[in-house]
Amino acid sequence: MIKEVEERTGKNGFSSVVAEALEEWLAAQKLREVVAADRKAFGPVSAEALRRAEQEW
């Protein structure tokens, strides 16, 4: 996998690809923490709330 990334980005581009992937991973982890805290504080989203949200989209 490393070799394939280096072929696409060059050796100097590899670290920027890794940094970008880690930023995305960290953002996803933070989002999961926010969602978990919300569920703990307010409970799961009701079917009615989901239905209303889907209608808004």
Secondary structure, 3 states (H helix, E strand, C coil): CHHHHHHHHCHHHHHHHHHHHHHHHHHHHHHHHHHHHHHHHHCCCCHHHHHHHHHHC
